[in-house]
Amino acid sequence: MHEQHIQQHFVDSAGLKYQWAEALARPVLEASEALFACVTGGGRIMLCGNGASGALAQYMAALLVGGLERQRPELPALALGTDVATFTAAARRGEFADAFAAQVRALGQPGDVLMALSSNGNAANLARAAEAAQEREMVVIGITGAGGGELGRLLRDTDVHICTPHDRPARVHECHQLVLHILCDSLDRQLLGDEEFAT
């Protein structure tokens, strides 16, 4: 791999984020408001995803519990599917595609939030989890790429869809990580005030 090609990855990622900033600002704000209402109302945040998106779901749960850059009380967040025994037991009862949904049905309450992350929105297990959350009167925040897929089509007016309009998973995941950082920063500002992080 040539140095110029490596540099191009940085340029492409930065350029696409700049290009998406205006379009994504409104849904990211709506997601931030939904998360704030959830945690201040005594709810919990559940997160799910597959593969790299599953890793991002775990990362976001860690940030919500442990914080990003500022000291604050822990926030109630749980990445679904990380307990292998529970996840496989839920899958064994029916289909593997129902495993996230089973955990949502077991744990979800009105006022909770489900964050479902996917690079294209087409995974059946995420769509079923979203439907289970809607049945529980939870808000669903779909963080997708490409056109949003089946997950995007399932979302209601009371849900939030943050869709990165790109087909390349690497670029989508990079943008999703930035979105997660922005959501954490926004929560911190709403909970603690607008003090800037000291570098």
N, C-alpha and C positions, 0 to 999 in steps of 0.2 A: 504494500500500500504506500503510495507516494505521499509526501508531506502536504502537497497541495490538496489531495483528496481528503486528508484528515481535516485540514482547515475548512474545507467545503462543508463538512458535517456541522461544524460550529456555526458557520455562516447560515446554512439552511435552517438549523434549529432556531437560531436567534431571529432570523427573518420571518419565519412562519409564526412564531410567538407574537412578534410585533404586528403582523398582519391580522392575527386573530384577536388581538387585545380588545378592540372596540366591540366586536360581535359577541364575545364571551363575557364582557364585563357585567351585563345585566343578569344573565342566569347565574353567574358566580355570586353576585350580590343577593339574589333570591335564595340561593343555597345557604349562604351565610346567615341570612335572616331565619331560615328554617332551622338551622343547627342551633342558633342562639335561643329561639323559642323552645326548642326541645330541651336543652340542658338547663335553662332557667325554669322550665315547667316541670322538672323532675323526671324527664324522659331519658332514654338511652339511645345511643347511636350504634347501629349494627352495620357492618360493612362486609361486602363479598365481591369476589372476582375470581377469574381463572388464570392460571399461569402468571405472567408478569403483572396482570391486573390484580391477581390475588395477593401478590407481594406488595403492591401499592396499597391494597386494602389493609394489610397488616401494618404497613408503615404508617398509614393515617391513624389507625387505632393506637399505635404507640405514641404518636404525636399528641393525640387527644388526651391520653392518660398521662404521659410524661412531660408534655410541653414541647414547644418548638424553640423559642428563643427567650421567653420571659417566664419567670416563676409565677405559677398560679395553681389553684387547687386542681386536683385530677378531675377529668371529665369522664362520664360513664360511656365507654366505647368498647366494642367487642367485634373482632374480626371472625366471621363465621367460617367454619370448615377447618380451623386450625387444630381442633381437638379431633384427632383421627378416629378414635373409638366412637365418639358421638356421631361424627360425620358419616362413617361407614355404617353404623347401626341405623341411622336415619335412611340412608340409601337402601339398605337391605330390606327395609319394610315395604318399599315400593320400587321406585326407579332411582338410579343415581341422579337423574335430572331433578329429582324432588328433594335432594338432601339439604340444600340451602333453605328451601321453602319450609321444610319440616322444622328447622331451627327457628325460623321466623314465627311459625305458628306456635311453637312452644314458648318463646320468650317475648314476642312482640305485644305491645299494648298501644292503645290510642295515645297519640302524642309522641311516640318514638319515631325515629328516622331510620330508614334503610338507605345506605349508599351502595349502589351497584356499579362497579367499574368494568368496562369492557372496551376493547379497541374497535369493535364493530357492532356491538349490541345484539348479536345473533345467538348467543348461548342460551339454550333452553333452560338450564338451571337458574340463570339470572332472571329470565322472564317469569319463571314460576315463583321465584323469591319475591319479585315485585308484585305479582298478583296476590301472594299471601300477605304481603305488607299492606296492600290496599284493602284487603278483606279485614285486616286488623285496625283499619283507620289510621295507619301510619303515613307519613310523608315519604315518598320515594325520591331520592336524588339519583338520577341516572347520569353517569359520567362516561360518555361514549366517544367513538370516533366514526369515521366514514359518514354514513347517513343516519346512524343511530340504530338501525336494524329493528328487530322485533321489540327490544326493550324500549326504544324510543317511541314506537307506535303505541305501546301500552300505557304510557304516562298520561296522567290526567292534568287538568288545569291546576289542581292543587299540588301537583308534583313539580319537580324541577328537572330540566334536561340541559346538561352542559355537553354539547356535542362539538368536538374538535373536527372540523370538516376536512379530513385528510385520510387517505387510504393506506399510508405507510405506517405500520404499527409502531416502529421506533419513534417516529415524530409524534404520534398520538400519545404514547406513554410519557415522553418528555414533557409534553404540554400538560398531561394529567398530573404529573408530579408538581409542576408549578401551580396548578389549580389547587391542589391539596395544601401547599404552603400558603397560598393566599387565603384559603378558608381558615387555616389555623391562625394566621395573623389577624384576620378580621374578627374571629372569635375573641382573641386576646384583647383587641382594641375595644370591643363591645363590653367585655367583662372587666377590663382593667383601666381603660382610658387610652388616649392616643399617644402616650409616651413612646418615642422612637427607641428602637433597640440600639444600645450603645455599641459601636464597633471598636 
